[in-house]
Amino acid sequence: MTRRDALIHLIDSLHAEIAALQTSDIAALECATAAKLAGVEAVAANDDQPLDEELRGLAGEAQRLNETARIYVNLMAANVRRRIDQLGGGGLPAYRPGIAAAPMRMAYSA
């Protein structure tokens, strides 16, 4: 496999990964991630070939797609974290101002 072919394979797998992230298709995400890792290995195996303009463009496209996938993953992680906090009561205050923090009134005797 040439470096060009490896980059095209990597780009295709990144498109599949993003599609799987968008639809929350776990099985497709596992396949796409495995294909992406294989694509990265294939590109690395051909790193002795010189970069021309086409290869630079393909590498740039792969970087952009990987960044897009990273953003999706970070958004999903933030949503899960927020939901876990809600379910665990982490989003609630430890006390309710006005009740726990009400001033005490002391009775004075004269």
N, C-alpha and C positions, 0 to 999 in steps of 0.2 A: 504494500500500500504506500503510495506517495504521500508526501506531506500535505499536498493539496487535497487528496482524497480523504486523509485523516481529518483535516479541518472541516471539510464538507460533512463528514460523518458526525463530527462533534457538534456542528451547527444544527444538524437535523435532530440530534439527541437533545440539545438545549431547547429547540422548539417543542419537542414532545414533552420535556420536563415542565416547561411553562404551561402547556395545555393541561397537563395532569394536575399541576398546582391550582390552576384556575377552576377546575372541575372537582377538586378534592378526590381524584381517582387514585387511591393508594397503590393498586396493582400496577397501573400505568406509570405512576411515579417511580416505583421500584425498578421497573424495566428501563425507563428513561434514564434514571440515575446510573444504573449499571452500564448502559450504553454510553453515557457521558464519560464515565470513568475509563471505559475502554477507549473512547476517542481521545481522551487526554493522554493515555499511555501510548496510543498510536502516533499522536503528534510528537510526543517526547522521543519516541524511537526514531523519528525522522528529523531530529533537530540539527543534523549535520548538513542538511540541504540549505543553500542560500535563500534568503527571503527576497522575492521580487514584489512588485506592486500588488499583484493579485493575491499573493499569500499574506501580505500585510493587511489588505482589505478583509480577507477571510478571518484572520486573527482578530482584527478589530471588531468584526461582527460577532465573533464568538465571545469576546470580552463584554460587549454590550448585552448580549443575550444572557450571559452568566450574571451580570449585574441586575438585570430584570428579574431573573429567577431568585436572586438573593433578596431583592426587595419584597417579592411575594412571600418568601419564607419568613422574613422579619415581621411583615404585617400579620401573618398567620400566628406567629409566636406571640406577638403583642396582644392579639385578640384572645388567645388561649389564656395568657397570663391575666388579662383583665377579667375574663370569665371565672377563672379559678379564684381570684380575689373576691369577686362578687359572691360566689358560692360558699367560700370559706369565711365570709364576714370581714375580710380584710379591708373592704372599702368603707366600713362603718367606723365612726369615731369610738374611742374607748369609753367615753362617758358622754352624757348629754348635757351640754351647757344649759344652765337654768334649773336643772334638777340637782345634779351632783355638786354643782358649783354654787348653789344658792347660799347666801350669807346666813350664818347662824344668828338667831336672836337670843340674847341672854336675858333672863328675867332678873331684874334688880329688886332687891328689897330695901326699903328705907327704914 
